[in-house]
Amino acid sequence: MMGSQGIRLFITIDKLLFRECLLYQLILQDEVDLVGESSTGVDTLARLSDSGASVLIIEEDLKDNDGLTISEIALAQNPSLSIMLLVNSTISTNRLAIYLEAGIKSVITKHQPVQELIKALHYIKNGHVYVDAEHYRPMPAAVEADLEVFNSLSDREREVAQLMAQRVSVKSIAEQLGVSYKTVHSYKDRIFVKMGFERLPELVLYMKRFQNQVSV
């Protein structure tokens, strides 16, 4: 944790224009020292350790990976790193729980004023979590707790859901089940629609919470 020291910032954002606009605002802060920037997750992981960064700002949707995966790897390599995740739009509290459980210190939507981001930086530089509850929408209780929703899936859909929740890749699922990638993606789409989820982290959290109650 940084204590009263400055913020050694590494930033990973795909679009150069957005990254530069954000950086212009951040480097006006006396305590912010830019030590690295990147547009991809792979490049970030290759350079992050040598940069000596104390804070990583990374966007959720990168062209080569997702911010959650890169964050988990970065934290495994440097547990003292504080990470802020930038998301495109308002997320559910279910997804927020996944991010915080992974060790991410703050989740900020891109449309929020830069002052909100700066405020969050001051919190996470000391290892604290910053969450503005007003910017997250609650997940309907029926989606979180209604096991009938899961059990109403077909046998194959439940099987695919469990493999996905174990972070098995689409390629491996297709090979294991003897079907095409396209078929697995079709199962995935149907599972998400039926269960009311938007992204994989929501399914992972659901399965973790009810792992002793779901059936195949």
N, C-alpha and C positions, 0 to 999 in steps of 0.2 A: 504494500500500500504506500501511497505517496506522501501522506502527512501534509506538511506545509510546502512541499517542493512543487515544482512546476509539472506540467502535463507534457510528457513526451508522446506525441500523437502520431499514429499511423492511420491512414484513412484509405478505405477500399470502396470505391464507387465506380460503376461501369462507365457512365456518361461523363466525359471530360468537362463539359460545360457546367453541369450540375456540381461536379466535384470542385471545380475552381471557384464557383460562386460561393459555395459553402466554406471553402478554405479561406477565401478573402475575409469572410466575417470572423472566422475562428482565429486567424493569426493576428487580428487586431487586439486579441486578448494577450496581455503581457506575459501571462504564465504558460501560454501554449507554445510549444516548440515542435514544429513539424519535422519528424524524423523519417517519414516514408509515405509513399502513396502508390496505389495500384488500381488496376481496373478488373483484376481477376483474382479468384481464390487461390489458385495454384501459385501465382507470383507472390501473393501475400505470404503464404506459408514458407516460401523459399527465402524471403527477405526479412520476415518479422523478427526473428530471434536476434539477428545481427544488428537490427536497428536500435535495439534497447528501448523499444516502445513500452510505455506504461499503460496507455489507453489505445484501444483499437475501435474506430468507428467503421462499421461495415454494413452494406445494404443487404437486405434479405434476398433479393433476386439478382444473382450475378450470371453472366453469360456462360460460365463454365461450371458453376456449382451453386449451392445455396448458402446463405450467411450462417445458418445454424450449424451446418456440417463443418464449415471452416472455423467457426468459433469454438466448437468442441475440440477440434484438433489443436488449435492454437492454445487453448487452455490446458490441454494435456501436456503441451510442451512448455508452457509458462503459466503456472497456476496463479501467479500474482497479477496477471494481466487483467485490466478492467475493460469490458467490452460493451459498446453501445450498438444496438441493431437498429437500422433504419428500415421501416416498412412502408409499403406503398399506400396503404389505407388502414382504416380502423380495423383492429383484429378482435377476436373473441377472447374472453378471459381464459378459455381453454388453451388457446395457442400461447397466450402470455405465460401461463403456468409452465408449458414446455420449455420456453426460452429461459425463464428464471431458473428452472430446475437444472438446465444445462450449464448454468453459471454466468449467463449474460446478466449484466448489472442494470441495463436500461433498454427499453424499447420505445423508440420515438417515430411517429409518423412523419413522412417527408413534408407534408403540408403545414406542419406546425411552425410557428415563428422561430427564427434562429435563436432568439432569446431563451426559448424553452430548452433547446439543445444545449446552450451554454450553461443554463441552470443545472441540467442533468450532468454535465461534465464536472461541475464543482462537487456534485455528490459522489459520482463514481470514481473520481480520482483518489478518494480515500477508501475505496472498496465498498462503499455503501450502495444500496439498491435505490434506484429512482423510478417510480411509477406514478404517472398521473392518471388516476382511476377514471377521470371524466372522459378520457379518450379511448376507452375500451368498452365493448358492448358485451353484456353477459350472455353466456351460452344458455339456451333454454334448458330448464331442468330435465325436460323429457328426453332431450338428446343425451344428456350426461348420464342419466340414471335408468332409463327404460331399457332393460335387457331384452324386452320383446322385440325391439327394433333390430338388435343384432341377430337374435334367434330366428327372425323372419327372413333373413337372407338365405339363399340357397346353400346347400352343402359346399359347393365349390366356391361360392362367394365368401363364406365364412373361412374356408381354408386359405384363400388368397388374402383375406383381411389379416389373419393371424401371421402369415408370412411377411406381409408388408409391415406389420407392427414390430416384427423382429428385425426390421431394416434389411431384409433380403432383397436383392436387386431384382428388377423386372426380368432381366436376362436369366437369372438363376431360377426365379419362379417359373418362367416359361419352360426352362429345361427340366425342372423337377416335375412339372405337371404334364409335360409332353404337348404343350400348346405353343402358339405363336406369340410374339411380343404384343401384336395387335390385340389378341384375345385377352391377354393379361390386362392391358390398358382398358379394355372394355369392361372387364370385371371391376377394375379400380373405379371407373367412372360410375358404374351402377352402385357400388358400395358407398361412395361419397354422397350420391344423390339420396339414396335410401336412408342413410344415417344422418344426413344434414351437415356433413363436414365439408370444409373448404380445402384443407390441406392435410398432408400426411401427419404432422405433429399432433393434430387433434385425434386421429385414429390411434396413434401410439399411446397417448395419455389415456384414452378410453379403455384400451386393452390392458394397460397396466393397472388401472383402477379396478377392473372387473375380471382380472385374469383367472380367478378361481371360480367364476360364475358363468363365463361364456363357454359355449359348447360347439363342437364341430360334428 
